[in-house]
Amino acid sequence: MKLRVPHTFALLFGLVVVAAIATHWIPAGQYERQEVEGRELVLPDSYQRVEGQPAGVIEVFLAYPRGLVETAYIVFYIFIIGGAFGVINATGSVEASIRGIVKACRGRGELVVAVLVVLFSLAGATIGMAEETLVFLPGLLVLTRRLGYDDITAGAIGLVGAGAGFSGAFLNPFTVGVAQGIAGLPLFSGVGYRLLVWSVITAITAVFVVLYARRSRTGVQSPEATDESEAAVAPRQKAVLGLLVLALLAVVIGALRWQWGIMELSGLFIAVTVIGGLMGGLGASGTGERFLEGAAAIAGGALVVGLARGILVIFDGANVTDTILHGMAASVSGLPASISVAGIYAVQVLLNFLVPSGSGQAALSIPILAPLGDLVGVTRQTTVLAYQFGDGFSNVLTPTQGYFMAGLALIGVRWERWLRFIWPLQLIWIVVGLIFLLLAHGMRWGPF
């Protein structure tokens, strides 16, 4: 009898139940927090036991709606992106442009995949591209189908490409900048070694994705790609394409210059929906209908984000999240320095399941693990790199990571299917990350 992996919703609900049971034997405890320069940081020696509030049956069933409330900005962002691209696709603009790209790069699809992976990785390493990848996924999906590759290839280009850059970042203000600031290191110090790390991780990722794309190639284009018509792009379609290009440029500039978040990006794509629908000749009613169709197509994936957050809702409500961190840190202390590096790395990988936010994980873990590294002989620069790897690698694996689950929704891939694709690369990343950490530790990478 073939073992069948449960549906993502069933799997995540099962994890919520397991988390609730765990709160009955994990002691409740909390660290004190202090606000420093607008960030809430943990005071390392302030952990103390508090009264336990284990989750019961009611908390289990409330975890999903509470998770939806906490992730509402992400959930509705997914609906807006889906609706916006439903409108753009209805104008035929994306289809026309992809047809031209496929014709221009016929026979060189793998080169296109490799170049795009490097570009997304560069964006992840510099502007911290993560949530922003979502706006590119619908277009990547059409492109990869046209080139004869499967839907996972589209997600691999955007999500995995940006994830590789995010992990090996050298100028990411949301991870490297925040973590170095908390650790007291000069901003973006150690950039030379980080550039080496980024180059190796990106090269490995590009090769992995290209090899997967080659294996997934069907040999024929997708059904919707059989039309080889070379009809010119209509003026309306050109106008909509121009609008889309301007919007994507605004995403990059907004993130770099004005620190745009999901709220601003949501507003941007509402504007794209309205203007693009009218420019594309859909009319007011047609634009509304296509928007709803696009949003409805990814409803399941949008709603799963709240269920994934439900696990964290259970742990936070029972006051056991800090206890888990405290236990992880205690397990590392007292180990030899070279082993402590691996221990700090493992703590960060596991912690990303509980705290998916990069800056949030830095604020929680660096105040504890940086002084701990001082005690066991691990430089703070190395500790920050361990945090960087731990946060970044698992961003495209952990089902509690909201934007990642949203990305899977946009390309129509279930998490368990993605897991079969990504686990070999995750192992490679983790091993390569450990090698770089041991090298950094061996050369006493600093300044301190």
C-alpha positions in Angstrom: 0.0 0.0 0.0 1.5 3.3 -1.1 2.0 5.8 1.7 0.1 9.0 1.0 1.2 12.4 2.4 -1.7 14.3 4.0 -3.1 17.4 2.4 -1.2 20.5 3.5 -4.2 21.7 5.6 -4.4 18.3 7.4 -0.7 18.3 7.9 -0.6 21.7 9.4 -3.6 21.1 11.6 -1.9 18.0 12.9 1.1 20.1 13.8 -1.2 22.6 15.7 -2.5 19.6 17.7 1.1 18.4 18.4 2.1 21.9 19.5 -0.9 22.1 21.8 0.0 18.8 23.5 3.6 19.9 23.8 2.6 23.0 25.8 1.5 20.6 28.6 5.0 19.5 29.3 7.2 22.4 28.1 7.5 24.8 31.1 6.3 28.4 30.6 8.9 31.1 30.7 9.7 34.5 29.4 12.6 36.9 28.7 12.3 40.5 29.5 12.4 42.9 26.5 13.9 46.3 26.0 13.3 48.7 23.2 16.5 49.9 21.5 16.3 52.2 18.5 12.8 51.1 17.7 13.6 47.3 18.0 12.4 45.2 20.9 15.4 43.2 22.1 15.7 40.3 24.5 17.7 40.8 27.7 19.9 37.7 27.7 20.0 37.0 31.5 16.4 37.8 32.2 14.8 34.4 31.6 12.4 33.3 34.3 9.6 30.9 34.7 6.1 32.2 34.6 2.7 30.6 35.2 1.9 28.0 32.6 -1.1 28.4 30.3 -1.2 25.1 28.4 -3.4 25.0 25.3 -6.6 23.2 25.5 -9.2 22.0 22.9 -10.6 25.5 22.6 -7.2 27.0 21.8 -6.6 24.4 19.1 -9.7 25.4 17.3 -9.1 29.1 17.8 -5.5 28.8 16.5 -6.5 29.0 12.9 -8.7 32.1 13.1 -6.2 33.8 15.4 -3.5 32.9 12.9 -5.5 34.4 10.1 -5.9 37.6 12.1 -2.1 37.8 12.7 -1.3 37.2 9.1 -4.2 39.1 7.6 -1.8 41.5 5.8 -0.1 38.6 4.1 -3.3 36.7 3.3 -5.0 39.7 1.6 -1.7 40.6 -0.2 -1.9 37.2 -1.8 -5.5 37.8 -2.8 -4.5 41.2 -4.3 -1.6 39.8 -6.2 -3.7 36.9 -7.6 -6.5 39.3 -8.6 -4.1 41.8 -10.2 -2.5 39.1 -12.3 -5.9 37.7 -13.2 -6.6 41.1 -14.7 -3.2 41.5 -16.4 -3.4 38.0 -17.9 -7.0 38.6 -19.2 -5.6 41.5 -21.3 -3.3 39.0 -23.1 -0.2 41.2 -22.4 1.8 38.7 -20.5 1.0 35.9 -23.0 2.2 38.1 -25.9 5.4 39.1 -24.2 6.2 35.5 -23.1 5.6 34.3 -26.7 8.3 36.7 -27.9 10.8 35.6 -25.1 10.3 32.0 -25.9 10.9 32.6 -29.6 14.0 34.6 -28.9 15.6 32.0 -26.6 14.5 28.8 -28.3 17.0 26.1 -27.4 18.5 28.2 -24.6 15.9 27.7 -21.9 18.4 26.4 -19.3 20.6 29.5 -19.8 17.5 31.7 -19.2 16.7 29.7 -16.0 20.3 30.1 -14.7 20.5 33.8 -15.4 17.1 34.5 -13.7 18.2 32.5 -10.6 21.4 34.6 -10.3 19.4 37.8 -10.7 16.9 36.9 -8.0 19.8 35.8 -5.8 21.4 39.2 -6.3 18.2 40.9 -5.3 17.9 38.7 -2.2 21.5 39.5 -1.2 21.2 43.3 -1.6 17.6 44.5 -1.1 16.5 41.5 0.9 14.0 40.4 -1.7 11.6 37.9 -0.1 7.9 38.8 -0.1 8.6 40.9 -3.3 9.2 37.6 -5.2 5.4 37.0 -5.1 4.7 39.6 -7.8 7.0 37.9 -10.2 5.8 34.3 -9.8 2.7 34.5 -12.1 4.9 35.7 -15.0 7.6 33.1 -14.2 4.9 30.4 -14.2 3.8 31.4 -17.7 7.4 31.6 -18.9 8.5 28.2 -17.6 5.4 26.5 -19.0 6.2 28.1 -22.4 9.8 26.8 -22.2 8.4 23.3 -21.4 9.3 23.1 -17.7 7.0 22.3 -14.8 5.5 24.7 -12.3 8.1 23.9 -9.6 10.7 25.4 -11.9 8.9 28.8 -11.7 9.0 28.7 -7.9 12.6 27.5 -7.9 13.7 30.5 -10.0 11.9 33.1 -7.8 11.7 31.6 -4.3 14.8 29.5 -4.3 16.9 32.1 -6.2 16.0 34.9 -3.8 16.3 32.5 -0.9 19.9 31.7 -1.8 20.7 35.4 -2.0 18.9 36.1 1.3 20.9 33.3 3.0 24.3 34.4 1.7 23.5 38.1 1.7 26.3 40.7 1.8 24.2 43.9 1.9 20.8 42.8 3.1 19.6 45.6 5.5 16.9 43.4 7.0 19.2 40.6 8.2 22.8 41.4 8.0 22.2 45.1 8.9 19.9 44.4 11.8 21.9 41.5 13.2 25.2 43.3 13.0 23.7 46.4 14.6 22.4 44.3 17.6 25.7 42.5 17.9 27.6 45.8 17.9 29.5 45.1 14.7 30.3 47.7 12.1 27.5 47.9 9.5 28.1 45.4 6.6 31.6 44.5 7.9 33.1 41.3 6.6 31.7 42.0 3.1 34.6 40.2 1.3 34.0 36.9 2.9 30.2 37.3 2.5 30.7 37.9 -1.2 32.5 34.6 -1.4 29.7 32.9 0.5 27.1 34.4 -1.7 28.9 33.4 -4.9 29.3 29.8 -3.9 25.7 29.4 -2.6 24.3 31.1 -5.7 26.4 28.9 -8.1 25.3 25.7 -6.3 21.6 26.9 -6.4 21.7 27.8 -10.1 23.2 24.4 -11.0 20.6 22.6 -8.9 17.7 24.4 -10.4 19.0 24.0 -14.0 19.5 20.3 -13.5 16.0 20.0 -12.1 14.5 22.0 -15.0 16.3 19.7 -17.4 14.8 16.6 -15.7 11.3 18.2 -15.5 11.3 19.2 -19.2 8.5 17.3 -21.0 10.0 17.7 -24.4 6.9 19.6 -25.6 5.5 22.9 -24.7 2.4 23.2 -22.5 -1.0 23.1 -24.2 -1.5 26.8 -24.0 1.9 27.2 -25.7 1.1 25.4 -28.9 0.1 28.6 -30.7 3.1 29.7 -32.6 1.5 32.7 -34.0 3.9 35.6 -34.4 1.2 38.3 -34.4 2.4 41.7 -33.2 1.6 42.8 -29.7 -1.4 45.1 -29.8 -1.0 48.7 -28.7 -3.3 48.1 -25.7 -1.1 45.1 -24.7 2.1 47.2 -25.0 0.6 49.8 -22.7 -0.3 47.2 -20.1 3.2 45.7 -20.3 4.7 49.1 -19.8 2.5 49.6 -16.8 3.6 46.2 -15.4 7.3 47.0 -15.9 6.9 50.3 -14.1 5.2 48.5 -11.3 8.0 46.0 -10.9 10.5 48.8 -11.0 8.5 50.5 -8.3 8.7 47.3 -6.2 12.5 47.4 -6.3 12.9 51.2 -5.8 10.2 51.3 -3.1 12.0 48.5 -1.1 15.4 50.1 -1.5 14.6 53.8 -1.0 11.3 54.0 0.9 11.4 50.7 2.9 8.0 49.7 1.4 6.3 46.8 3.1 3.4 44.6 2.1 0.9 47.4 2.7 2.5 49.6 0.2 2.9 46.8 -2.3 -0.7 45.9 -1.9 -1.7 49.4 -2.7 0.6 49.4 -5.8 -1.1 46.4 -7.2 -4.5 47.7 -6.6 -3.5 50.6 -8.8 -2.1 48.1 -11.4 -5.4 46.3 -11.3 -7.6 49.3 -11.9 -5.3 51.1 -14.5 -4.3 47.9 -16.3 -7.8 46.6 -16.6 -9.0 49.9 -18.2 -6.0 50.2 -20.4 -6.4 46.6 -21.5 -10.0 47.2 -22.6 -11.7 45.1 -20.0 -13.9 47.9 -18.7 -14.9 48.5 -15.1 -17.1 45.4 -14.8 -14.7 43.1 -16.7 -11.8 44.3 -14.5 -13.8 43.4 -11.4 -14.8 40.0 -12.7 -11.3 39.1 -13.7 -9.9 40.3 -10.4 -12.3 38.1 -8.4 -11.4 35.1 -10.6 -7.7 35.6 -10.1 -8.2 36.0 -6.3 -10.4 32.9 -6.2 -7.9 30.8 -8.0 -5.4 31.1 -5.1 -7.8 31.2 -2.2 -6.7 27.9 -0.7 -3.1 28.9 -0.7 -3.8 32.3 0.8 -5.9 30.7 3.6 -3.2 28.1 4.5 -0.9 30.9 5.7 -3.2 31.5 8.7 -3.2 27.8 9.6 0.6 27.7 9.4 0.8 30.7 11.9 -1.6 28.7 14.2 1.4 26.7 15.5 3.1 29.9 16.7 -0.1 31.1 18.1 -0.3 28.0 20.3 3.3 28.4 21.5 3.1 32.1 22.1 -0.3 31.8 23.9 1.2 29.2 26.3 4.3 31.3 26.9 6.7 28.5 25.9 8.4 30.1 22.9 11.1 31.7 25.1 11.5 28.5 27.0 12.4 26.7 23.8 14.9 29.4 22.9 16.4 29.3 26.4 16.7 25.5 26.2 18.4 25.7 22.8 20.9 28.3 24.1 21.6 26.2 27.2 22.4 23.1 25.1 25.1 25.0 23.3 26.8 26.6 26.3 29.7 24.6 27.7 30.5 22.9 24.3 34.0 23.2 22.7 34.2 26.3 20.5 34.2 24.4 17.2 31.2 22.4 18.2 29.5 25.5 19.6 29.6 27.0 16.1 27.6 24.1 14.8 25.3 24.3 17.9 24.5 28.0 17.3 23.9 27.2 13.7 21.4 24.4 14.6 19.6 26.7 17.1 19.1 29.3 14.3 17.8 26.8 11.8 15.3 25.4 14.4 14.4 28.9 15.6 13.3 29.9 12.1 10.3 27.5 12.5 9.1 29.5 15.5 10.1 33.0 14.3 9.9 33.2 10.5 10.7 36.9 10.3 14.4 37.6 9.7 14.6 40.8 11.6 12.4 39.3 14.4 14.7 36.3 14.7 17.7 38.6 14.9 16.0 40.6 17.7 15.2 37.5 19.6 18.3 35.4 19.2 21.4 37.7 18.6 21.2 39.3 22.1 21.4 35.8 23.6 23.7 33.9 21.2 26.2 36.7 20.6 27.3 36.9 24.3 27.2 33.2 24.4 29.6 33.1 21.5 31.9 35.4 23.4 32.0 33.0 26.3 32.8 29.9 24.1 35.2 31.6 21.7 33.0 32.2 18.7 33.4 35.6 17.1 30.2 37.8 16.8 30.8 38.0 13.0 30.6 34.2 12.8 27.5 34.2 15.1 25.8 36.6 12.7 26.6 34.4 9.7 25.2 31.4 11.6 22.0 33.4 12.1 22.0 34.4 8.5 22.2 30.8 7.3 19.7 29.5 9.8 17.1 32.2 8.9 17.7 32.1 5.2 18.0 28.4 4.2 14.8 27.3 5.8 12.7 30.2 4.4 11.9 28.1 1.4 11.1 25.0 3.4 9.3 26.0 6.6 5.5 25.9 6.3 5.2 28.6 9.0 6.9 31.1 6.6 4.0 33.1 5.3 5.4 34.5 2.0 6.8 31.1 1.1 3.5 29.4 1.5 1.9 32.2 -0.5 4.4 31.6 -3.3 3.4 28.0 -3.5 -0.2 29.1 -3.7 0.6 31.3 -6.6 2.3 28.6 -8.6 -0.3 25.9 -7.6 2.2 23.5 -5.9 1.4 21.7 -2.7 4.0 21.9 0.1 4.6 18.1 0.3 5.3 18.1 -3.5 7.7 21.0 -3.0 9.4 19.2 -0.1 10.4 16.3 -2.4 12.0 18.8 -4.7 13.8 21.0 -2.2 15.2 18.6 0.5 18.4 17.6 -1.5 19.2 21.3 -1.9 18.5 22.0 1.8 21.0 19.3 2.8 23.6 20.8 0.4 23.0 24.3 1.7 23.2 23.2 5.4 26.5 21.3 4.8 28.0 24.1 2.8 26.9 26.6 5.4 28.6 24.6 8.1 31.8 24.5 6.1 31.8 28.2 5.8 31.1 28.7 9.5 34.0 26.4 10.5 36.3 28.3 8.1 35.1 31.6 9.6 35.7 30.2 13.1 39.1 28.8 12.1 40.4 32.2 10.9 38.8 34.1 13.8 36.7 36.2 11.3 36.0 39.6 12.8 36.6 42.3 13.6 35.4 40.5 16.7 
